[in-house]
Amino acid sequence: MTDIDQNQASGADAAQQSNAASRPTPLGIYDKARSDGISAIEVVALALSAIWLLGTAIFFIFIPQEPAPVGQGPLRFLMTMLAIFMPVAMIWVAATAARASRVMREESQRLQAAIDAIRHAYISQQQGQNLRTEPSVSRKLDEIAAATRKTETALATFQSRREEPVRPSPAPAADAPPRDDQPALALGTQSADIALPLATDDLIRALNFPETAEDEVGFAALRRALKDRSAAQLIQAAQDVLTLLSQEGIYMDDLRPDRARPEVWRQFGQGARGRTIAALGGIRDRSSLALTAGRMKEDPIFRDAAHHFLRRFDRLFADFEKDASDGEISALADTRTARAFMLLGRIAGTFD
């Protein structure tokens, strides 16, 4: 008998658990708003209606009325009904409108709360992404670094020699061609100082970085650009900010900025700032802007790298704009470096 009771008790517990599992989970702020029944609006409307009806009853009962002329009885009755019930109808129309306004306001608040919750969840998910998988930009930059290690080593050696004082030597003959293997010329002039200027196509390719490890043309342009001091400084600054942005899951290939006219870019190169060049801030991706702004506020290293990059881009573009055509300006504006400038410029207030 005891076993039977235990079986019945276990069956009842299982039924209760099943019923609890079948109950719908409350959705919180996403759940449908429940009706509050009679609210203060209806109470006020009822009170006003009662007062009006009581007043009209006192008026028509206790105040003597003159008899209506012959043939105007129905019209007088109609006017009396309108005088009695029209204000009541207006009171309830106003009450209905007030209740609808309150419901719409509550729904708007619920919708805003839902949107904020979704946005915060998305930002938290982006910030909490697992970094075990190597970002594509970091991988490309590592490939670039591996392929150009010899070039960077040579440049480092050249820069260390450049910092050493050089004794003046007799000036070479005017018709003697410069030699690339000569470490120093007269009055401390380096061979890089008299090197041919960097081609515009090479600069644009270098600022976009090689696409893959097999992009021989891109690597060749990058090596030539690294020999130019201004271009090398900007490339290094761009590499730093792109690496830091990739840690937040922000990649320049995913951004689709609005294109600005070459005239606006020329105004920027000539020193214009603020609303005049606002079209350059064509990055509209809200998640990228929010993540970048948060990193800028919280990480001083990222902030310093971003401002250093913006200064280098400003200086190089000011020289680039003087001799570049509209097509070349548009091509440079479509590089990864230019997109990083648009993103960081909006956060830094360059276009405000």
C-alpha positions as CSV (number, residue, x, y, z in Angstrom):
1,M,0.0,0.0,0.0
2,T,2.9,2.3,0.8
3,D,4.4,1.7,-2.7
4,I,1.1,2.7,-4.3
5,D,1.0,6.0,-2.3
6,Q,4.5,6.8,-3.3
7,N,3.8,6.1,-7.0
8,Q,0.8,8.4,-6.8
9,A,2.8,11.1,-5.1
10,S,5.5,10.9,-7.7
11,G,2.9,11.0,-10.5
12,A,1.4,14.2,-9.0
13,D,4.8,15.8,-8.8
14,A,5.6,14.9,-12.4
15,A,2.2,16.4,-13.5
16,Q,3.0,19.6,-11.6
17,Q,6.4,19.9,-13.3
18,S,4.9,19.3,-16.7
19,N,2.3,22.0,-16.1
20,A,5.0,24.4,-14.9
21,A,7.1,23.7,-18.0
22,S,4.2,24.3,-20.3
23,R,3.5,27.7,-18.9
24,P,4.7,30.5,-21.1
25,T,7.8,32.4,-19.9
26,P,7.1,36.0,-19.2
27,L,8.8,38.3,-21.7
28,G,9.4,41.2,-19.4
29,I,9.6,44.5,-21.3
30,Y,8.7,42.7,-24.5
31,D,5.5,41.3,-23.2
32,K,2.1,42.7,-24.1
33,A,0.9,45.5,-21.9
34,R,-1.8,44.5,-19.5
35,S,-5.0,46.4,-19.1
36,D,-5.2,48.5,-16.0
37,G,-9.0,48.5,-15.8
38,I,-10.7,51.7,-14.8
39,S,-8.1,54.5,-14.5
40,A,-8.2,58.0,-13.2
41,I,-9.2,59.3,-16.6
42,E,-12.4,57.2,-16.6
43,V,-13.2,58.3,-13.0
44,V,-12.8,61.9,-13.9
45,A,-15.0,61.5,-17.0
46,L,-17.7,59.7,-14.9
47,A,-17.7,62.5,-12.3
48,L,-18.0,65.2,-14.9
49,S,-20.8,63.4,-16.7
50,A,-22.7,62.9,-13.5
51,I,-22.3,66.6,-12.5
52,W,-23.5,67.7,-16.0
53,L,-26.5,65.4,-16.0
54,L,-27.4,66.5,-12.5
55,G,-27.1,70.1,-13.4
56,T,-29.3,69.7,-16.5
57,A,-31.9,67.7,-14.5
58,I,-32.1,70.5,-11.9
59,F,-32.4,73.1,-14.7
60,F,-35.2,71.4,-16.6
61,I,-37.1,70.2,-13.6
62,F,-37.1,73.1,-11.2
63,I,-36.9,76.0,-13.6
64,P,-40.3,76.6,-15.4
65,Q,-40.1,76.5,-19.1
66,E,-42.3,78.5,-21.5
67,P,-44.5,76.4,-23.7
68,A,-43.1,75.9,-27.2
69,P,-44.8,77.6,-30.1
70,V,-47.1,75.5,-32.3
71,G,-45.0,73.3,-34.7
72,Q,-41.7,73.8,-32.8
73,G,-42.1,71.0,-30.3
74,P,-40.0,68.4,-32.0
75,L,-37.2,70.9,-32.7
76,R,-37.2,72.1,-29.1
77,F,-37.0,68.4,-27.9
78,L,-34.1,67.8,-30.2
79,M,-32.2,70.9,-29.0
80,T,-32.8,69.8,-25.4
81,M,-31.4,66.4,-26.0
82,L,-28.3,67.9,-27.7
83,A,-27.9,70.3,-24.7
84,I,-28.0,67.3,-22.3
85,F,-25.9,64.6,-24.1
86,M,-23.5,66.6,-26.4
87,P,-21.3,67.7,-23.5
88,V,-21.3,64.2,-22.1
89,A,-20.2,62.8,-25.5
90,M,-17.4,65.4,-25.7
91,I,-16.3,64.5,-22.2
92,W,-15.9,60.8,-23.1
93,V,-14.3,61.7,-26.4
94,A,-11.6,63.6,-24.5
95,A,-11.3,60.8,-22.0
96,T,-10.8,58.3,-24.8
97,A,-8.2,60.5,-26.4
98,A,-6.3,60.9,-23.1
99,R,-6.3,57.1,-22.5
100,A,-5.1,56.5,-26.1
101,S,-2.3,59.0,-25.6
102,R,-1.3,57.4,-22.4
103,V,-1.2,53.9,-24.0
104,M,0.8,55.2,-26.9
105,R,3.3,56.9,-24.5
106,E,3.7,53.6,-22.6
107,E,4.2,51.6,-25.8
108,S,6.8,54.1,-27.0
109,Q,8.7,53.8,-23.7
110,R,8.6,50.0,-24.0
111,L,9.8,50.1,-27.5
112,Q,12.6,52.4,-26.6
113,A,13.6,50.1,-23.8
114,A,13.6,47.1,-26.1
115,I,15.7,48.9,-28.6
116,D,18.2,50.0,-26.0
117,A,18.4,46.4,-24.6
118,I,19.1,45.1,-28.1
119,R,21.7,47.7,-28.7
120,H,23.5,47.0,-25.4
121,A,23.3,43.3,-26.0
122,Y,24.8,43.7,-29.5
123,I,27.7,45.9,-28.2
124,S,28.4,43.5,-25.3
125,Q,28.4,40.6,-27.8
126,Q,30.9,42.5,-30.0
127,Q,33.1,43.4,-27.1
128,G,33.0,39.8,-25.7
129,Q,33.9,38.1,-28.9
130,N,36.4,35.3,-28.7
131,L,39.8,36.5,-30.0
132,R,41.2,33.0,-30.5
133,T,40.4,33.2,-34.2
134,E,42.9,35.6,-35.8
135,P,41.2,38.7,-37.4
136,S,41.6,39.0,-41.1
137,V,43.2,42.4,-41.0
138,S,45.7,41.3,-38.4
139,R,46.5,38.3,-40.5
140,K,47.0,40.5,-43.6
141,L,49.2,42.8,-41.6
142,D,51.3,39.9,-40.3
143,E,51.7,38.7,-43.8
144,I,52.8,42.2,-44.8
145,A,55.3,42.4,-41.9
146,A,56.7,39.0,-42.8
147,A,57.1,39.8,-46.5
148,T,58.7,43.2,-45.8
149,R,60.9,42.3,-42.9
150,K,64.0,42.7,-44.9
151,T,62.9,46.1,-46.2
152,E,62.1,47.4,-42.7
153,T,65.5,46.1,-41.4
154,A,67.2,48.1,-44.2
155,L,65.1,51.2,-43.3
156,A,66.0,50.8,-39.6
157,T,69.7,50.7,-40.5
158,F,69.3,53.7,-42.7
159,Q,67.5,55.7,-40.0
160,S,70.2,54.8,-37.4
161,R,72.9,56.1,-39.8
162,R,70.8,59.2,-40.4
163,E,70.9,60.2,-36.8
164,E,74.7,60.1,-36.7
165,P,76.5,63.4,-37.4
166,V,78.1,63.5,-40.8
167,R,81.2,65.5,-41.4
168,P,81.0,67.9,-44.3
169,S,82.8,66.7,-47.4
170,P,83.6,68.4,-50.7
171,A,80.6,68.8,-52.9
172,P,80.4,66.4,-55.8
173,A,80.5,67.5,-59.4
174,A,77.3,68.9,-60.6
175,D,77.0,66.4,-63.5
176,A,77.9,63.4,-61.3
177,P,74.8,61.2,-60.9
178,P,73.8,60.3,-57.4
179,R,74.6,56.8,-56.1
180,D,72.1,54.8,-54.1
181,D,74.8,52.9,-52.3
182,Q,76.4,56.1,-50.9
183,P,75.6,56.4,-47.2
184,A,75.9,60.2,-46.9
185,L,76.6,63.1,-49.3
186,A,77.8,66.6,-48.8
187,L,76.5,68.6,-45.8
188,G,74.7,65.5,-44.3
189,T,72.5,64.9,-47.4
190,Q,71.3,61.3,-47.5
191,S,70.7,59.3,-50.6
192,A,67.0,59.1,-49.7
193,D,66.8,62.9,-49.7
194,I,67.6,63.1,-53.4
195,A,65.6,60.0,-54.3
196,L,62.9,60.2,-56.9
197,P,59.5,61.2,-55.5
198,L,57.0,58.5,-54.7
199,A,54.6,57.7,-57.6
200,T,51.0,58.5,-56.9
201,D,49.8,55.0,-57.8
202,D,52.4,53.4,-55.5
203,L,51.2,55.7,-52.6
204,I,47.5,54.8,-53.2
205,R,48.3,51.0,-53.4
206,A,50.4,51.2,-50.2
207,L,47.7,53.0,-48.2
208,N,45.3,50.3,-49.2
209,F,47.8,47.6,-48.1
210,P,48.3,44.3,-50.1
211,E,45.1,42.2,-50.5
212,T,46.7,38.8,-50.0
213,A,50.1,37.2,-49.5
214,E,50.3,36.7,-53.2
215,D,49.7,40.4,-54.1
216,E,53.2,41.0,-55.5
217,V,52.2,44.4,-57.0
218,G,50.9,45.6,-53.6
219,F,54.0,44.5,-51.8
220,A,56.2,46.2,-54.4
221,A,54.3,49.4,-54.0
222,L,54.5,49.1,-50.2
223,R,58.3,48.6,-50.3
224,R,58.6,51.7,-52.5
225,A,56.3,53.7,-50.2
226,L,58.3,52.7,-47.1
227,K,61.3,54.4,-48.6
228,D,59.5,57.7,-48.5
229,R,59.6,59.2,-45.0
230,S,56.1,60.8,-44.9
231,A,54.5,57.8,-46.5
232,A,56.3,55.4,-44.2
233,Q,55.2,57.3,-41.1
234,L,51.5,57.3,-42.2
235,I,51.6,53.6,-43.1
236,Q,53.0,52.7,-39.7
237,A,50.4,54.8,-38.0
238,A,47.6,53.3,-40.1
239,Q,48.9,49.8,-39.3
240,D,48.8,50.5,-35.6
241,V,45.2,51.8,-35.6
242,L,43.9,49.1,-38.0
243,T,45.4,46.5,-35.6
244,L,43.7,48.1,-32.6
245,L,40.4,48.4,-34.4
246,S,40.5,44.8,-35.4
247,Q,40.6,43.9,-31.7
248,E,37.1,45.4,-31.5
249,G,35.9,43.5,-34.5
250,I,36.0,46.5,-36.8
251,Y,37.4,45.9,-40.3
252,M,37.7,48.5,-43.0
253,D,36.6,46.1,-45.6
254,D,33.2,45.8,-43.9
255,L,32.6,49.6,-43.9
256,R,30.7,51.2,-46.8
257,P,31.2,55.0,-46.4
258,D,29.3,57.6,-48.3
259,R,31.5,59.0,-51.0
260,A,32.5,62.7,-50.9
261,R,33.3,64.8,-53.9
262,P,36.9,65.5,-54.7
263,E,36.3,69.2,-54.1
264,V,35.5,68.5,-50.5
265,W,38.7,66.5,-50.1
266,R,40.6,69.4,-51.6
267,Q,39.1,71.8,-49.1
268,F,40.3,69.5,-46.3
269,G,43.8,69.4,-47.8
270,Q,43.8,73.2,-48.0
271,G,43.0,73.5,-44.2
272,A,39.2,73.5,-44.0
273,R,37.6,71.9,-40.9
274,G,34.2,71.5,-39.3
275,R,30.9,71.6,-41.2
276,T,32.5,72.6,-44.4
277,I,34.0,69.1,-44.8
278,A,31.3,67.2,-42.9
279,A,30.7,65.1,-46.0
280,L,34.1,63.3,-45.4
281,G,32.7,61.7,-42.3
282,G,30.8,59.1,-44.4
283,I,30.9,56.2,-42.0
284,R,27.4,55.5,-40.8
285,D,27.8,52.1,-39.1
286,R,26.5,52.8,-35.6
287,S,28.1,49.8,-34.0
288,S,31.5,50.7,-35.3
289,L,31.1,54.3,-34.2
290,A,29.9,53.2,-30.7
291,L,32.7,50.7,-30.2
292,T,35.4,53.1,-31.5
293,A,34.1,56.0,-29.3
294,G,34.1,53.7,-26.2
295,R,37.7,52.5,-27.0
296,M,38.8,56.1,-27.5
297,K,37.4,57.1,-24.1
298,E,38.7,54.1,-22.1
299,D,42.1,53.3,-23.8
300,P,44.7,56.1,-23.7
301,I,47.0,54.1,-25.9
302,F,44.3,53.8,-28.6
303,R,43.5,57.5,-28.2
304,D,47.2,58.5,-28.7
305,A,47.6,56.2,-31.7
306,A,44.4,57.6,-33.3
307,H,45.4,61.3,-32.9
308,H,48.9,60.5,-34.2
309,F,47.4,58.8,-37.2
310,L,45.0,61.7,-37.9
311,R,47.9,64.2,-37.8
312,R,50.0,62.1,-40.2
313,F,47.1,61.7,-42.6
314,D,46.5,65.4,-42.5
315,R,50.1,66.3,-43.4
316,L,50.5,63.8,-46.1
317,F,47.1,64.6,-47.8
318,A,47.9,68.3,-47.7
319,D,51.0,67.6,-50.0
320,F,49.2,64.9,-52.0
321,E,46.2,67.2,-52.9
322,K,48.4,69.8,-54.5
323,D,49.4,67.7,-57.5
324,A,46.7,64.9,-57.5
325,S,43.9,64.8,-60.0
326,D,40.2,64.2,-59.0
327,G,40.4,60.6,-60.0
328,E,43.5,60.0,-57.8
329,I,41.8,61.7,-54.9
330,S,38.8,59.5,-55.3
331,A,41.1,56.4,-55.4
332,L,42.9,57.4,-52.3
333,A,39.6,58.1,-50.5
334,D,38.6,54.4,-51.2
335,T,41.6,53.0,-49.4
336,R,41.6,51.3,-46.0
337,T,43.7,54.1,-44.6
338,A,41.2,56.7,-45.8
339,R,38.3,54.8,-44.3
340,A,40.1,54.6,-40.9
341,F,40.5,58.4,-41.2
342,M,36.8,58.9,-41.8
343,L,35.9,56.7,-38.8
344,L,38.4,58.2,-36.4
345,G,37.8,61.7,-37.7
346,R,34.1,61.5,-36.8
347,I,34.9,60.3,-33.3
348,A,37.6,63.0,-32.8
349,G,35.2,65.8,-34.0
350,T,37.2,66.7,-37.1
351,F,33.9,67.2,-39.1
352,D,31.9,68.9,-36.4
